Amino acid sequence: MWRAESGRCAMKFDQYLNGMVELRLPARRTEEALQQLTAAGVHVYQVRRQDDVLYLCIHLDDFAVVQHLLRERRCRFHVHQRYGLPFIISRLKRRRGLWLGAGLGLAMVYLLLSFIWGYEVSGNVQYSDEHLIALVQEYGMIPGSRTDKFDYAALASQIVLEHPEFTWIQLQTSGTTLQITVKERLTGEPGQHKTGSLVARADGKITELLVFRGTALVKRGDWVTRGQVLIGGWDYPDRQRGLNGEFGPAGEPYRVEAQAVVYGEQERCAIGSCALEEKILVPTGQEAQQISLEWNGHHMVLWGPKESPYTYSGQQTEQRSLIQWKQYQVPIYIKTTTFTEKKIQAVSYTKEEAYVMAVERARKRLQEQMPSGSRFLHESTGIYQPENQTVIQAEVVWLVEENLAQMLQEPLPAAVPTEETEQTMKQVEQATGVQ
């Protein structure tokens, strides 16, 4: 069952798994010891003699029995070699640095595979790979970003919506590579060229004007009214220097999509009211929680009341997917609703306190009306005289800076004659005598 190979013992697979021990004994007076080992059911392998030394191999499980029998016979022995998986595992357990390094290495590999480190672009014809890589980086998909951080389908839809030169974009990750697959809108396809002018959505004073495309009809500092054209959705093929030395448009205008940043100052006002005697809802601190399961428009309560157990209450709802893995999720949701009990409480205010409350309520209304991207500049407040003397009203006026422009289709203006056209018209007038 055993054979010698280069001075080492060749084992079977099960013997390698269980482990073998090679013992070295003095050759004299070992026959009786070997007979006792055989009688005790100990399997002995690869017995060989070298000078006055006897070598034999036993199973690791029999080592305790062999040790006891040899000590009874007062036969000295030494463990010459150890073979098999148990001894390898024992040596590895003692090398904690190796295990710690392996664990840290695996953790680093996992972390590195969880980030975006490269890009792969396909389907592009007119636009270069660098252009598309820079485009997705504008939406936050830069090298070093976590791969599970983004909703790739939503970002692809947003890019197509904001960049009409693409009809379809697919974003997906393959390891540490972000794969960008695009379909460009070819020349002549509908929707390739958009046209329109930018008009004022409200009255105001222009404070910032930056034109990217189109013809500016106003300048910074101008007061504009609602509906006034700010940036015309047309451009001219030529520019000529006028008598005053300034360049102006010339030629037949053609339609373009006006693009510009137009910000202006305007006033927004709101009126807040507060009665001297009011009844308000105050939380009592009592809560009840409901856990439900929702799928495909269905609702099933798993735990808690079916509806709010309180006469007056507020509620907060949290919803999460039952099963979610990376960007994939099953449309079954766990919904947690917390009902907070409230009670009616009468509150009295002085006129000064009621005025402060009215101002805060007016500010809250203005805050809700503020469009995205607007900037607050100045505030003025005053008392608004109501007919009811038990109610205090305050008027709050905010001076804000916000985007004044909105897209609208406008007709093309008349062509601006070039210098050559004007000279030709003068020659015709002189020849015909028409002034």
FENRAJO-V744812 format. One record per backbone hydrogen bond with DSSP energy under -0.5 kcal/mol. CO is the residue of the C=O (numbers start at 1). NH is the residue of the N-H. If there is no record, write none. Layout:
BEGIN
CO,NH + CO,NH
END
This chain:
BEGIN
3,10 + 5,8 + 8,5 + 9,11 + 10,3 + 12,16 + 13,17 + 14,18 + 15,19 + 16,85 + 19,60 + 20,83 + 21,23 + 21,58 + 22,80 + 22,81 + 23,56 + 24,78 + 25,54 + 27,30 + 30,34 + 31,35 + 32,36 + 33,37 + 34,38 + 35,39 + 36,40 + 37,42 + 38,41 + 41,43 + 43,59 + 45,57 + 46,48 + 48,55 + 50,53 + 52,27 + 53,50 + 54,25 + 55,48 + 56,23 + 57,45 + 58,21 + 59,62 + 60,63 + 62,66 + 63,67 + 64,68 + 65,69 + 66,70 + 67,71 + 68,72 + 69,73 + 70,75 + 71,74 + 74,76 + 76,26 + 78,24 + 78,80 + 81,22 + 83,20 + 84,88 + 85,89 + 86,90 + 87,91 + 88,92 + 89,93 + 90,94 + 91,95 + 92,95 + 94,96 + 95,99 + 96,100 + 97,101 + 98,102 + 99,103 + 100,104 + 101,105 + 102,106 + 103,107 + 104,108 + 105,109 + 106,110 + 107,111 + 108,112 + 109,113 + 110,114 + 111,114 + 112,115 + 114,147 + 115,117 + 116,144 + 118,178 + 120,180 + 122,182 + 128,132 + 129,133 + 130,134 + 131,135 + 132,136 + 133,137 + 134,138 + 135,138 + 136,139 + 136,141 + 137,140 + 140,142 + 142,145 + 145,116 + 146,149 + 147,150 + 150,152 + 151,155 + 152,156 + 153,157 + 154,158 + 155,159 + 156,160 + 157,161 + 158,162 + 159,163 + 163,166 + 165,185 + 168,183 + 170,181 + 172,179 + 174,177 + 176,117 + 176,118 + 177,174 + 177,179 + 178,120 + 178,180 + 179,172 + 179,181 + 180,122 + 181,170 + 183,167 + 183,168 + 184,186 + 186,189 + 189,192 + 192,194 + 196,258 + 197,199 + 197,408 + 198,230 + 198,231 + 199,406 + 200,227 + 204,224 + 205,265 + 206,221 + 208,263 + 210,261 + 213,259 + 214,216 + 215,232 + 219,222 + 222,206 + 224,204 + 225,228 + 228,200 + 230,217 + 230,218 + 230,232 + 231,198 + 232,215 + 232,234 + 233,256 + 235,254 + 238,250 + 240,248 + 242,245 + 246,242 + 248,240 + 250,238 + 251,416 + 254,235 + 256,196 + 256,258 + 259,212 + 259,213 + 260,262 + 261,210 + 261,263 + 262,404 + 262,405 + 263,207 + 263,208 + 264,402 + 265,205 + 266,400 + 268,398 + 270,396 + 272,394 + 274,392 + 276,349 + 278,280 + 278,347 + 280,282 + 280,345 + 282,343 + 286,341 + 288,339 + 290,337 + 291,302 + 291,303 + 292,335 + 293,300 + 294,333 + 295,298 + 298,295 + 300,293 + 303,291 + 312,342 + 314,340 + 316,338 + 318,336 + 320,334 + 323,330 + 325,328 + 328,325 + 330,332 + 331,296 + 332,322 + 333,294 + 333,335 + 334,320 + 334,336 + 335,292 + 335,337 + 336,318 + 337,290 + 337,339 + 338,316 + 339,288 + 339,341 + 340,314 + 341,284 + 341,285 + 343,282 + 345,280 + 347,278 + 350,354 + 351,355 + 352,356 + 353,357 + 354,358 + 355,359 + 356,360 + 357,361 + 358,362 + 359,363 + 360,364 + 361,365 + 362,366 + 363,367 + 364,368 + 365,369 + 366,370 + 371,374 + 375,401 + 378,399 + 380,397 + 382,395 + 383,385 + 384,386 + 384,393 + 387,389 + 388,391 + 390,276 + 392,274 + 393,384 + 394,272 + 394,396 + 395,382 + 396,270 + 397,380 + 398,268 + 398,400 + 399,377 + 399,378 + 400,266 + 400,402 + 401,375 + 402,264 + 404,201 + 406,199 + 408,197 + 415,417 + 416,251 + 418,422 + 419,423 + 420,424 + 421,425 + 422,426 + 423,427 + 424,428 + 425,429 + 426,430 + 427,431 + 428,432 + 429,433 + 429,434 + 433,435
END
